[in-house]
Amino acid sequence: MNTQEFIQIEEQYGAHNYHPLDVVIEKAEGVWVYDVEGNRYLDCLSAYSAVNQGHVHPKILAALVEQAQKVTLTSRAFRNDQLPLLYKELSEITGYEMSLPMNSGAEAVETALKLARKWAYTVKGVARHQAEIITATGNFHGRTISIVSFSTEPAYRDDFGPFTPGFVTVPYGDAAAIEAAITPNTAAVMLEPIQGEGGVIIPPAGYLKRVAEICKKNNVLFIADEIQTGLCRTGKLFASHHEDVRPDMIVVGKALSGGFYPISAVLADTKILGIFKPGEHGSTFGGNPLAAAVARAALRVLVDEKLAERATELGNYFMEQLSEIPSKHVKEVRGRGLLIGVELNKDSGGARRFCEALQHKGILAKETHDYVIRFAPPLVIDKETIDWALPIVREVLQMS
């Protein structure tokens, strides 16, 4: 079957909740993906940072195959021999005392919200069902009803109400607005250290540190959603570390899977995560042995291959080179590590046409918020591959 035949079947039988580029991928390796006609493309999206370690990393693949031949699912009604080791290794790598695994990023965010509310009632002393959680404009934390309740993107929420109460939204990057929004009922502040889906929006220097100070002063939990920015993408294990901030809770996902099998987690110390009691929260697949084995291998690759350092070195180079491209369409190049956004001017015709042009020349990137092209290749990319891509990007950004 060819590309158009696959697309026709997908359009006929699948819900139209995505607008993908018209490329049909059948295999991948490292930073490269191949379509059903055998064309090769450089992946500059990394499945929204889920394949930081590169596609089909051999060590993660080996862990998947080995575990799949033993046992894949026990449910949490029983214990398995992989989950305890994942708990221990997550703690050793991240410095948090406990973790709670789920499947998707949205599930982990929901877990963090529930945990923050219970903490507010049982530890802080907020009146039952009165807890508030402060979020920021431009956020993207997932697509559940509760999460879209505090989204500021009309497409994510307009037709999906009524919404879950208990959320207060303030401008992103404005620590004073957070401080002003805090009340005795405030349980937590939840932020992305960098807003990836929002267009690779980087807050002002010192913002995260100031938010952490405000939270500590007011006995409020600071939750960092690092699903996309965490696990080495920005040049640190967590993007929060760029300001030496240790949030009370961190939400991780995407690259925890190495792109092989869905797994996410909430990280926190015992005084917070320890308040959950049996039966209060869970998931049939959360913490399953297959996901745990995959996550353990994915973490080892991040550490052993020094992918945070690689993201810093190559991200700085890639961003510097992109910034030097003369183009009437480019408003700004910004990013951290290998999470880079090229924002286009409003008269550019939008980012979609540039992404389509890049696709036809062998590079897969994706528009976000209409006018931003996101460049976020797997962290295993090398300088030679970036140098191969740059003339193509330059040509596309200079088109009329």
Order of alpha helices (4+ residues) and beta strands (2+ residues): alpha-beta-beta-beta-alpha-alpha-alpha-beta-alpha-beta-alpha-alpha-beta-alpha-beta-alpha-beta-beta-beta-alpha-alpha-alpha-beta-beta-alpha-beta-beta-beta-alpha
